[in-house]
């Protein structure tokens, strides 16, 4: 069950950013032109990188916490 939740969360996050790239980039291109769309895609990509960094840090903190708990219990 935990693996299914992890896969679902990952797929939802990837789907969100894919939708953001396609719809957001398309609307920027439609309303403002190609150069603005290129800059918009770059900004969206930087936002995705920042979100990925936050997720990575949270996963690392969770892993470190589990490792410290395991070490303290002597397992």
C-alpha angles and dihedrals in degrees: 000000000000092000091052091052091049092050092047093050091049093048092048091051093048091046091051093054093043090052090046091053095046101039097031094045092044094051092047090049092047095048103033109017139248102305092051089048090053091052090045091053090050091051092047090049092051089051090051090050091051091049090049090050092052091049091048092051092049091049090048091051090050091049092048092049092051091047092051092048091050091048093049092050091051096233 
